[in-house]
Structures are given as C-alpha cells and as structure tokens.
Amino acid sequence: MRENKHNKANMRSRRRQQIKKRRRVLIAEIVTICVLSVVLFGAIWFARKMSLVNHVELDDTKVHTSTEFNNKQNTQTAQATDGTQQQTPAASDQQAQQQTANLTGVDVIALVGLDSRPDEAEVKNSDTMIICVLDHNAKTIKLCSVMRDTYLNIIEDYYGNPDYYAKANAAYNYGGPEQFLSMLNLNLDLDITEFITVDFTALAKVVDLLGGLDINMTKQELIHVNNYNVETSEICGVEYEEIPVPDDPDFDGYIARTFHVNGSQAVSYARIRYTEGYDFKRASRQREVLSLIKQKAATMDLGTLDSILNEVLPMVTTNIDNMKLITTATSILTYQMTEEDQAGFPFVHYEDDGSLTGTDCVIPVTLAYNVQLLHEFLFPDQEYVPKETMLEYSYQISMQTGLTEEDIDYCAQQGDLADVPKYTEEEYQQALEAEQEQY
C-alpha cells in the first residue's frame, strides 16, 4: 500500500517536471518565434527604407582624396627621379572606413544642399556645403560650413580644363559629386569619400513633418523670410504663408523674438544672405536649422520618424552603405552638437568685389593658414602636416590676389561675420549697460 502511494507520488512528480519542461520548451519556442519575427520585420522595414534612397556609385578614378593624390604625386616624382617602382601607401580614408564599419572612431561626411529651381533645372550648384565630423566614441557632431563663394581650385572648368579657380559652389555643377569631393579634399587636405545630397524640398518636408521649428529671428530676418518664402513656397509646392511682423518699436536692431515656422519658412530663413554677416551668417543659419531639426527629431516617437523617412528618403542621394546609413541616422540622435562645435570656412578671409579675381567671392587669407585652423577645429587631437597640393593651391591664390601671409593679421581683425549677435529684450539692455560701463 505504501509502495503504491510512493509510486503514485513519483509519477505525479515526473508529470509536473514534464509539464514544467514542456512549458519551458514552449516559452523558448515562443521567444524564438518573436525574435525571428522582429528580425524579419526589421529586415523588411530596413530593405523597404533603403529602397527609397537614391544610391549612386561614384567613379573612383575621379574622386581624389588628399592622401591618395599626394602619395601618387610623390610616387610619380620618385619614379621619374630614380626609375624605381614604389609602393603607394593605402589611403587613410579607406582605413577610416574599415575602422568605422561598426560606428567607432570618426566619420567625415560631406553634406550638400543643392539649389535646384524649376526655372533652372540644369543648374545644380552646391549652395550649402557642410563638413560633418561624427565622433562615434565621444558621441559628438561637428559641423563646418564651407562658404559657397570661397575662391578655390575647383579642379577643372566646364570644358575639362584643369586647375580652374572659381567659387567653390560651382564644382558640383561642373562635375557632380566626384568633382565636388575632390575639390574639398585637395583644397582642404581631407580624405572624404562619402556624401549626402538633398535639396530645398527635402528640408522643408522634414520640418513640416516634425511640426515646425521655433526660431529666434530679428525684425530684419523676419522680413527677409517673408520675402524669400514667396519663391521657396513655390519651389516646395506649398501655399505661401506670411509671418506677421510685430508693430513694436522695441522689436528692431539686434533684438530677436521666437517665431514658429513651417518647412518653407525654415528653408527661407536658411537662405537669407542680405543681412549683416552676409553669406557667413547664412551658413550659420543653415547649421542652426540642422541643429534644431536634430533636437526635435530626438523627441519624436518611432511612428513619426517612420513617416518622415517615407517622405524624405526619396529626396536623398548618397553613396553611403545602406547598413551604415540607417545605423548612423538612428545613432546620431543621441549625439551632442553644441555651438562651439560649429564653424564656417574660411576663418580669415577677404571679401572681394571682383577687383582682385574678376568675380565677387570670399578669398581665404591664406588658404594654407585657414586649412591649418580647419584641422585644429575638426581634429584637435591629431597632428596636422600640410600636403604639397594644398600648399601649391594656396600659393597660386596668393599670386592671383596679392593677399599673402602679411595680410592675415589685418583680415583677422575684421572678425567672423557669422557672429552677429541676436538678443532678447532683456539681454539687449544688459549688453547696452555693459557697454556704457566700459566708457
């Protein structure tokens, strides 16, 4: 009798163990199915998103990095001297790409905004040129605008004639992204091989889908936004909306107020050139809009971000690898981007009305000096050694314009025109009081 009870107890115990085991197996199967479903859904979502982007393959024979170009030049010189074949070192940008495959180290990407208007369908000047440095270890973003009117060697003219000096924004129009990247690399001693291009419409669409932006504007800026937006709204295919200008005598000069703007108004703000600071202030506004977009996107839910991607990705052209593009886009939302991490090139310059070069442009004084400052800003932890090609370009610009190292101090005293201040009413009064105390 006792033995039967004992056997029944053992059987019940084994059944419980078997039930628990089957439950564990069932749970494991459910978890596995869920994981596989998520992976499958993610793969489908990723493939769908990436199919929206306009991917292009660059002609590597036409994209010159500073490292590769100068190594090639040195190799050819050595061969001509002693007739021996030398091994050309691998370009540092290739090493950087391998190092940053998993978003570690530093990525340098060229951001391009094209001025493509309905009545100028064939004209694609790169009127917005920003060097973006992503430090994946420090989780920081640095932005440096290259002024559209900067006088540089744009590699070749429209007919293929080499060593053509003109406004930097013409390079993209003459030779597409290959000539644009080569222009940046050889003039600024960089090894950029990746770019992202958008136009007015894409930027406006992003802002609208984010619900607009809050931008601090002076009265002068607000008036220009309304004027620019007549054309911008037409380009973007949206209805023109005017922002009422407050009838308040205190709202003037450097005093700024916050206005909520839609997409075409934000683009119009980024296009303003005709205020104090001119193109330097314009580039500063462009970086400000990008910064505000990043801040607001970081607060959006996944559904909103998904909608934005659906609308905007078809307006994006890039050569960045699909996996890296989506990983970078989602990661940088958490990266820090401060005002101290933004700048404009050239730092020391001369505004030419055409009397020196034959065209109104911004002359770097000197190119070599400005490139040194650029590398100190972008890569403060790296030792910079100027390369021969950039030094030759710098020499040629000085010979053409007559502006040499002796003019650096004078031009530096003119200051960075992007630093035109904007105050709230309270800050303006404080600034006036501080100025009065000095005198």
VOPA-661643 format. One record per residue (C-alpha): residue number from 1; x, y, z. Coordinates in steps of 0.001 Angstrom, whole numbers, plus 524288, in hexadecimal, padded with zeros to 5 digits. Example, Ala and Ser with C-alpha at 12.3 -4.5 7.8 and 13.67 -1.06 7.14 Angstrom:
# VOPA-661643
[pt 1 [8300C 7EE6C 81E78]]
[pt 2 [83566 7FBDC 81BE4]]
***
This chain:
# VOPA-661643
[pt 1 [80000 80000 80000]]
[pt 2 [80AC6 8094D 803CB]]
[pt 3 [81248 80551 7F7A0]]
[pt 4 [80682 8089D 7EEF2]]
[pt 5 [8053C 81608 7F52F]]
[pt 6 [813C3 81822 7F355]]
[pt 7 [812EB 8143F 7E50B]]
[pt 8 [8074D 81D2F 7E2C5]]
[pt 9 [80E9D 82865 7E926]]
[pt 10 [81A5A 825F0 7E060]]
[pt 11 [81195 8259B 7D471]]
[pt 12 [80B24 8327B 7D846]]
[pt 13 [818A2 83861 7DA78]]
[pt 14 [81D65 833D4 7CD36]]
[pt 15 [8110F 8392E 7C6AF]]
[pt 16 [81331 8466D 7CD18]]
[pt 17 [82159 84655 7C89A]]
[pt 18 [81D25 84291 7BAE1]]
[pt 19 [812CD 84D51 7BAC4]]
[pt 20 [81CDC 8574A 7BF8D]]
[pt 21 [82663 85299 7B533]]
[pt 22 [81C15 85397 7AA98]]
[pt 23 [818B2 86140 7AF6F]]
[pt 24 [82700 8653C 7AECC]]
[pt 25 [8280D 85FAB 7A11B]]
[pt 26 [81B75 86686 79D2B]]
[pt 27 [82018 87372 7A2E1]]
[pt 28 [82D26 871DD 79C0B]]
[pt 29 [82627 86F25 78F33]]
[pt 30 [81D67 87AF4 790F4]]
[pt 31 [82912 8839E 7941A]]
[pt 32 [83067 87E43 78857]]
[pt 33 [824B6 880B8 77F72]]
[pt 34 [8236D 88E99 784DC]]
[pt 35 [831DE 89163 782DB]]
[pt 36 [8317A 88BF6 7750D]]
[pt 37 [82544 893F3 77245]]
[pt 38 [82BD2 8A053 7771D]]
[pt 39 [83804 89D64 76F1D]]
[pt 40 [82FDC 89A5C 76320]]
[pt 41 [82794 8A685 76503]]
[pt 42 [833D8 8AE98 76731]]
[pt 43 [83A1A 8A906 75AE7]]
[pt 44 [82DEC 8ABED 752DD]]
[pt 45 [82CD2 8B99D 758B6]]
[pt 46 [83B42 8BC3D 75671]]
[pt 47 [83ADC 8B743 74867]]
[pt 48 [82EC5 8BF67 7459B]]
[pt 49 [834C6 8CBBF 74B38]]
[pt 50 [8418D 8CA0D 7440A]]
[pt 51 [83A75 8C7BB 7373A]]
[pt 52 [83540 8D59D 73860]]
[pt 53 [842BF 8DBDB 7388A]]
[pt 54 [8494B 8DFD3 72BD9]]
[pt 55 [85624 8D870 72C9E]]
[pt 56 [860FD 8DBAA 72335]]
[pt 57 [86E05 8D539 72054]]
[pt 58 [878D1 8DF2C 71EA3]]
[pt 59 [88364 8DE06 71462]]
[pt 60 [88F05 8DB5C 71D44]]
[pt 61 [8986B 8DFD5 712B5]]
[pt 62 [8927D 8ED71 713BF]]
[pt 63 [891D7 8EE98 72289]]
[pt 64 [89ED4 8F341 727E2]]
[pt 65 [8A1ED 8F328 73654]]
[pt 66 [8AD21 8FB70 73B33]]
[pt 67 [8B4C9 8EFB4 74030]]
[pt 68 [8B323 8E7B3 733B8]]
[pt 69 [8B5D5 8F317 72A96]]
[pt 70 [8C213 8F7B2 7317E]]
[pt 71 [8C751 8E9DC 73308]]
[pt 72 [8C54C 8E7D4 7247B]]
[pt 73 [8CC29 8F483 7215C]]
[pt 74 [8D799 8F0EC 72A1B]]
[pt 75 [8D877 8E35E 72417]]
[pt 76 [8D8BE 8E8D5 71662]]
[pt 77 [8E347 8F280 71A5A]]
[pt 78 [8EB78 8E7A7 72069]]
[pt 79 [8E9FA 8DF28 71456]]
[pt 80 [8EE04 8EA53 70B99]]
[pt 81 [8F9E5 8ECB4 71437]]
[pt 82 [8FFA3 8DF00 715B2]]
[pt 83 [8F704 8D67B 70D11]]
[pt 84 [8F301 8CD68 7183E]]
[pt 85 [8E53A 8C8E8 71B3C]]
[pt 86 [8E081 8CCDB 728C3]]
[pt 87 [8D557 8C748 730AC]]
[pt 88 [8CA8D 8D165 7327D]]
[pt 89 [8C552 8D129 7407B]]
[pt 90 [8B6E4 8CE59 7422C]]
[pt 91 [8AEBB 8DA94 74324]]
[pt 92 [8AB1A 8DE3D 750FF]]
[pt 93 [89CC4 8DFCF 74D37]]
[pt 94 [89C3A 8D14F 749B2]]
[pt 95 [8A1BD 8CDC4 756F3]]
[pt 96 [897EF 8D6D9 75D53]]
[pt 97 [88CA2 8D047 75643]]
[pt 98 [890D2 8C2EF 75B42]]
[pt 99 [892AB 8C84B 768EC]]
[pt 100 [88540 8CEB4 7692F]]
[pt 101 [87D81 8C34F 76392]]
[pt 102 [877C8 8C0FA 7711D]]
[pt 103 [87676 8CF71 7743B]]
[pt 104 [88307 8D104 77BAE]]
[pt 105 [88D67 8DB36 7797C]]
[pt 106 [88AA5 8E707 770F6]]
[pt 107 [882A6 8E893 76489]]
[pt 108 [883CE 8F485 75BC9]]
[pt 109 [87864 8F6A2 75285]]
[pt 110 [87592 90192 748DF]]
[pt 111 [867B9 906F9 749FB]]
[pt 112 [86323 90DA6 73D95]]
[pt 113 [8575C 9164C 73B73]]
[pt 114 [8543A 91848 72D11]]
[pt 115 [84DEF 92492 727BC]]
[pt 116 [84509 91E2B 71DAD]]
[pt 117 [83A36 92759 71960]]
[pt 118 [82F30 92490 70FBF]]
[pt 119 [83407 92EE6 7061D]]
[pt 120 [8422B 92A48 7075A]]
[pt 121 [840A7 91B96 7064C]]
[pt 122 [84E78 9195B 70166]]
[pt 123 [85513 921E8 70B9B]]
[pt 124 [8595B 91A57 71793]]
[pt 125 [862B9 922E8 71F0A]]
[pt 126 [8661E 91DCE 72C7F]]
[pt 127 [8619C 929F4 7339F]]
[pt 128 [86240 9230C 740B8]]
[pt 129 [86EEA 91BDC 74394]]
[pt 130 [8711E 9169C 7513E]]
[pt 131 [87C10 90DF5 75627]]
[pt 132 [87605 90519 76070]]
[pt 133 [87F0E 8FE2A 76A0F]]
[pt 134 [878AD 8F33D 771DB]]
[pt 135 [880B4 8EEAE 77D78]]
[pt 136 [87A37 8E1CD 780DC]]
[pt 137 [8828C 8DFC3 78CEC]]
[pt 138 [88038 8ED25 792F5]]
[pt 139 [87231 8ED86 78D93]]
[pt 140 [873F7 8FB35 787F4]]
[pt 141 [87106 9020E 77B23]]
[pt 142 [87909 90D13 7753B]]
[pt 143 [87446 91535 769CE]]
[pt 144 [87C72 91E61 76198]]
[pt 145 [8762C 925C1 75669]]
[pt 146 [87E43 928D6 74A6D]]
[pt 147 [879CA 935EF 7451D]]
[pt 148 [873B5 93448 737B5]]
[pt 149 [87BA2 93FC5 73261]]
[pt 150 [888D2 93B1D 7377B]]
[pt 151 [89339 93D02 72CFD]]
[pt 152 [89994 92FAC 72B0E]]
[pt 153 [89F3D 926B3 720D7]]
[pt 154 [892F5 91F8A 71C4B]]
[pt 155 [89B80 91596 714EE]]
[pt 156 [896C7 9188C 70720]]
[pt 157 [88D64 9214A 6FFC7]]
[pt 158 [8812F 91D6F 6F83D]]
[pt 159 [8896C 9198E 6EC79]]
[pt 160 [8930C 9112C 6F410]]
[pt 161 [89E27 91AF7 6F4B2]]
[pt 162 [8A600 91820 70125]]
[pt 163 [8A9AE 92109 70C87]]
[pt 164 [89E02 92A06 70B68]]
[pt 165 [89C2E 933A7 71695]]
[pt 166 [88E47 93841 7194F]]
[pt 167 [88373 9381D 7237A]]
[pt 168 [88323 92B2B 72AB9]]
[pt 169 [874A2 928E3 72844]]
[pt 170 [876F9 92722 719A2]]
[pt 171 [87E6D 91A55 71B51]]
[pt 172 [87230 91200 71D0D]]
[pt 173 [86BD4 9184A 7113B]]
[pt 174 [877C1 915D5 7089D]]
[pt 175 [87AFC 907E9 70C9B]]
[pt 176 [870EB 90292 71603]]
[pt 177 [87446 8FC83 72332]]
[pt 178 [88171 8F772 71E49]]
[pt 179 [8869F 904F4 71B15]]
[pt 180 [8802F 90AB0 72728]]
[pt 181 [886E5 900F8 7304F]]
[pt 182 [893DE 90291 72939]]
[pt 183 [892CD 91154 72A98]]
[pt 184 [8908C 9104C 73940]]
[pt 185 [89B3F 90637 73B39]]
[pt 186 [8A641 90C71 7336E]]
[pt 187 [8A3C9 91A62 737FB]]
[pt 188 [8A16F 916F0 74643]]
[pt 189 [8AA81 90B35 74800]]
[pt 190 [89F76 901AE 74ABE]]
[pt 191 [89C49 8F390 74732]]
[pt 192 [88D7C 8F412 745EA]]
[pt 193 [88766 8E96E 73D79]]
[pt 194 [8794B 8E9B2 74261]]
[pt 195 [86EE5 8F3E5 73FCD]]
[pt 196 [8606A 8F66B 741B2]]
[pt 197 [858F1 8FF88 738B0]]
[pt 198 [84B91 905B4 73AAA]]
[pt 199 [84463 91160 734F3]]
[pt 200 [83B33 91BE6 739F6]]
[pt 201 [82F42 91327 73982]]
[pt 202 [834F2 90867 7421C]]
[pt 203 [838A3 911E0 74CE6]]
[pt 204 [82B3F 91847 74CA0]]
[pt 205 [82478 90B14 74D13]]
[pt 206 [82C31 906D3 75922]]
[pt 207 [828BF 91345 76070]]
[pt 208 [81A4B 91205 75D17]]
[pt 209 [819C5 903CF 76171]]
[pt 210 [82050 907A2 76E3D]]
[pt 211 [81589 91192 77089]]
[pt 212 [81DD4 91D80 76D94]]
[pt 213 [82918 923FB 774CA]]
[pt 214 [82A55 92F17 77E8A]]
[pt 215 [834A8 9389F 77978]]
[pt 216 [839A5 94531 77F92]]
[pt 217 [8395C 94FE5 77538]]
[pt 218 [83C03 95E5C 7749E]]
[pt 219 [8327A 96770 76DBD]]
[pt 220 [83B84 9682F 76209]]
[pt 221 [83C60 95960 76130]]
[pt 222 [82DA8 957FA 7625F]]
[pt 223 [82B5D 9616D 75722]]
[pt 224 [83511 959FE 74EA7]]
[pt 225 [82EB4 94CF1 75228]]
[pt 226 [821AC 951FD 74D02]]
[pt 227 [82832 956F9 7409A]]
[pt 228 [8300C 94A99 73E04]]
[pt 229 [82452 9420C 740E3]]
[pt 230 [81CF6 9471C 73503]]
[pt 231 [8266E 93F5B 72C83]]
[pt 232 [8297B 9347D 73637]]
[pt 233 [81B3E 930B8 73842]]
[pt 234 [81991 92FDD 7297B]]
[pt 235 [825B0 9272C 72851]]
[pt 236 [820AD 91E68 7333E]]
[pt 237 [81303 91DDE 72D8F]]
[pt 238 [80C34 9234B 7399E]]
[pt 239 [80375 92EF2 73C2A]]
[pt 240 [80A5B 93B8C 73FD3]]
[pt 241 [80868 93FAE 74DF9]]
[pt 242 [80CF3 94CDE 752E4]]
[pt 243 [811AD 94E82 760D9]]
[pt 244 [80BF0 95B29 7666C]]
[pt 245 [81677 964FA 76A2A]]
[pt 246 [813AF 96A63 777CD]]
[pt 247 [8110A 97901 777CF]]
[pt 248 [819C9 97BBE 78366]]
[pt 249 [824C5 985E4 7839A]]
[pt 250 [82C2F 97D74 78D6E]]
[pt 251 [82CCF 97265 78378]]
[pt 252 [837F4 9776F 77B22]]
[pt 253 [84695 9770B 7795D]]
[pt 254 [84D16 96B4E 77FAD]]
[pt 255 [84138 967E1 78806]]
[pt 256 [83B67 95AA2 78472]]
[pt 257 [82E94 953FE 78771]]
[pt 258 [82A4E 945EC 78607]]
[pt 259 [821A2 94276 77A8B]]
[pt 260 [81BD8 9353E 77719]]
[pt 261 [81ED8 9326E 768D6]]
[pt 262 [81A84 92818 75F2A]]
[pt 263 [8233F 92106 75575]]
[pt 264 [82416 92B0C 74A89]]
[pt 265 [825DF 935EA 75489]]
[pt 266 [83113 92E83 75AF7]]
[pt 267 [83794 92CA7 74DB4]]
[pt 268 [8359B 93B12 74AD5]]
[pt 269 [83C43 93E66 757AE]]
[pt 270 [847C3 935C4 753CE]]
[pt 271 [848C0 93CB3 746A9]]
[pt 272 [849DB 94AB0 74BD7]]
[pt 273 [85629 9517E 74718]]
[pt 274 [85297 95FD3 7475F]]
[pt 275 [854BD 9634C 7559A]]
[pt 276 [860BF 966DD 75D47]]
[pt 277 [869D7 95B3D 75C50]]
[pt 278 [865B7 95800 74E5C]]
[pt 279 [8693F 94A32 74A08]]
[pt 280 [8704D 94733 756C4]]
[pt 281 [863F7 949EA 75E6C]]
[pt 282 [85C50 94238 7544C]]
[pt 283 [864BE 93636 756A2]]
[pt 284 [86329 93839 7653B]]
[pt 285 [8545E 9382C 7637E]]
[pt 286 [85532 92B86 75BC4]]
[pt 287 [85C91 924E4 766D3]]
[pt 288 [852AC 92A77 77082]]
[pt 289 [84755 9245E 768FB]]
[pt 290 [84E4B 91730 76864]]
[pt 291 [850CC 917D2 776FA]]
[pt 292 [84278 91AFC 779E6]]
[pt 293 [83DFA 90FD6 7711A]]
[pt 294 [846E7 90648 77849]]
[pt 295 [8420A 90AF2 78596]]
[pt 296 [833C4 9097C 781E5]]
[pt 297 [83584 8FC70 77ADF]]
[pt 298 [83B98 8F6DE 7874B]]
[pt 299 [82E98 8F92F 78E47]]
[pt 300 [8260A 8F2B9 783EE]]
[pt 301 [81FF4 8E53F 7850A]]
[pt 302 [82383 8DA45 77BA2]]
[pt 303 [816E7 8DBC4 773FE]]
[pt 304 [819B7 8EA00 770FD]]
[pt 305 [827CE 8E72A 76D54]]
[pt 306 [82323 8DC2D 76471]]
[pt 307 [819DF 8E58F 75D84]]
[pt 308 [824D4 8EF64 75BD0]]
[pt 309 [82DB5 8E517 755D8]]
[pt 310 [82308 8E0F2 74C43]]
[pt 311 [8217E 8EEDC 74773]]
[pt 312 [82F96 8F38E 74788]]
[pt 313 [83829 8E800 74399]]
[pt 314 [83406 8E8AE 73541]]
[pt 315 [83995 8F682 73528]]
[pt 316 [846DA 8F209 73A3D]]
[pt 317 [8525B 8EE1C 731BF]]
[pt 318 [85E42 8E79E 737D5]]
[pt 319 [868F5 8DD9D 735D7]]
[pt 320 [86915 8D92E 74407]]
[pt 321 [866FC 8CAC4 7467B]]
[pt 322 [858E4 8C757 74A19]]
[pt 323 [85BE3 8C122 7573E]]
[pt 324 [864FB 8CC0C 75B30]]
[pt 325 [85B58 8D66E 756DC]]
[pt 326 [85003 8D18D 75F1F]]
[pt 327 [858CB 8CE76 76AC4]]
[pt 328 [85ED2 8DBF1 76A42]]
[pt 329 [851B2 8E2C0 7689F]]
[pt 330 [84BF9 8DC3C 774B6]]
[pt 331 [8584F 8DD78 77CF9]]
[pt 332 [85B47 8EBE9 77B2A]]
[pt 333 [84E40 8EFEC 78110]]
[pt 334 [854DD 8EDEC 78E3A]]
[pt 335 [86190 8F4CE 78A7C]]
[pt 336 [864FF 90229 78FFA]]
[pt 337 [86624 90DE2 786D1]]
[pt 338 [8695F 91AD9 78D39]]
[pt 339 [86B79 9287E 787B8]]
[pt 340 [879F2 926FC 78AC3]]
[pt 341 [87A1B 91B62 7816D]]
[pt 342 [87597 923AB 775F2]]
[pt 343 [87DA8 92C94 76D59]]
[pt 344 [87EEC 93274 75FC9]]
[pt 345 [88A2B 931BA 755FB]]
[pt 346 [8920A 939C4 752D8]]
[pt 347 [894A4 93EF4 76078]]
[pt 348 [89D41 94A2D 75BD2]]
[pt 349 [898F8 94FDA 74EED]]
[pt 350 [8979D 95B81 745F9]]
[pt 351 [88AE1 95F6A 73F48]]
[pt 352 [88E46 961B4 73100]]
[pt 353 [884EB 96A09 728FD]]
[pt 354 [88B24 964F7 71C8C]]
[pt 355 [8969B 96E3F 71BF5]]
[pt 356 [8A079 96395 71F80]]
[pt 357 [89AFB 9574C 71944]]
[pt 358 [89107 95C5A 70F8F]]
[pt 359 [885A2 95714 71779]]
[pt 360 [87F7A 95A4D 72490]]
[pt 361 [884A4 94FD8 72D93]]
[pt 362 [88A85 94CB2 73AD3]]
[pt 363 [8994C 94B5A 73A76]]
[pt 364 [89FC5 942F7 74503]]
[pt 365 [8AB62 94A5A 74ABA]]
[pt 366 [8B2E3 9420C 74907]]
[pt 367 [8AD82 934C6 74500]]
[pt 368 [8B890 92DEB 74C40]]
[pt 369 [8B60E 935AA 758A9]]
[pt 370 [8A770 93302 75832]]
[pt 371 [8A944 9247B 755B0]]
[pt 372 [8B218 923D7 76194]]
[pt 373 [8A736 92A04 769BE]]
[pt 374 [89D39 920D7 763A4]]
[pt 375 [8A4B3 914B1 767BC]]
[pt 376 [8A6BE 91A18 77567]]
[pt 377 [89802 91BF1 7765B]]
[pt 378 [893B8 90F08 77058]]
[pt 379 [89E61 9061D 775AA]]
[pt 380 [8A449 90CA3 781BD]]
[pt 381 [8AAB8 90002 78659]]
[pt 382 [8B1D2 8FD67 77993]]
[pt 383 [8BE8B 90356 7750E]]
[pt 384 [8BCDF 909D9 767E6]]
[pt 385 [8C765 90A4A 75D6F]]
[pt 386 [8C3DD 91266 75151]]
[pt 387 [8C4DC 90B40 74458]]
[pt 388 [8CB4A 9104A 73801]]
[pt 389 [8BF02 9119C 72FBA]]
[pt 390 [8B80B 91A79 73968]]
[pt 391 [8C45A 922AD 73B20]]
[pt 392 [8C557 92448 72C5A]]
[pt 393 [8B70F 92894 72BA4]]
[pt 394 [8B967 93228 736B5]]
[pt 395 [8C521 937CD 72F96]]
[pt 396 [8BD78 93964 722F4]]
[pt 397 [8B233 94061 729D4]]
[pt 398 [8BBCD 949AF 7303B]]
[pt 399 [8C251 94C64 7231D]]
[pt 400 [8B53C 94F17 71C8E]]
[pt 401 [8AFCA 957CC 72744]]
[pt 402 [8BBE5 95DDC 72D3F]]
[pt 403 [8B738 959CA 73AC5]]
[pt 404 [8C215 952F8 74234]]
[pt 405 [8C5DF 94F70 7501B]]
[pt 406 [8C8B6 95DD3 75297]]
[pt 407 [8BA12 96095 75145]]
[pt 408 [8B598 95666 75B1E]]
[pt 409 [8B5B4 95F64 766F6]]
[pt 410 [8AE0E 96A1C 76014]]
[pt 411 [8A3AD 960CC 75AE8]]
[pt 412 [8A2C4 959BF 767F8]]
[pt 413 [89F42 966A3 76E91]]
[pt 414 [892F7 96765 76630]]
[pt 415 [88D6C 95C1F 76E39]]
[pt 416 [8843E 95114 76AAE]]
[pt 417 [87842 95745 76487]]
[pt 418 [87025 94B9F 768C7]]
[pt 419 [87133 95045 776D0]]
[pt 420 [86756 95B48 77558]]
[pt 421 [8604B 95B0A 7827D]]
[pt 422 [851C1 95946 784E7]]
[pt 423 [84BF3 95D2D 791F8]]
[pt 424 [83F55 95C1E 79961]]
[pt 425 [83A80 96940 79E6D]]
[pt 426 [8404E 96648 7ABD3]]
[pt 427 [84D64 961F3 7A639]]
[pt 428 [84DF3 96E12 79DA7]]
[pt 429 [84C4C 97710 7A95F]]
[pt 430 [856DF 96F95 7B096]]
[pt 431 [85FFF 970F7 7A4DE]]
[pt 432 [85D61 97FA3 7A423]]
[pt 433 [85FF0 98142 7B2B3]]
[pt 434 [86C8E 97978 7B1AC]]
[pt 435 [8710F 981DF 7A631]]
[pt 436 [86DE2 98E79 7AD7E]]
[pt 437 [875A8 989D4 7B948]]
[pt 438 [881AA 98805 7B0A6]]
[pt 439 [88147 99655 7ACD8]]
***
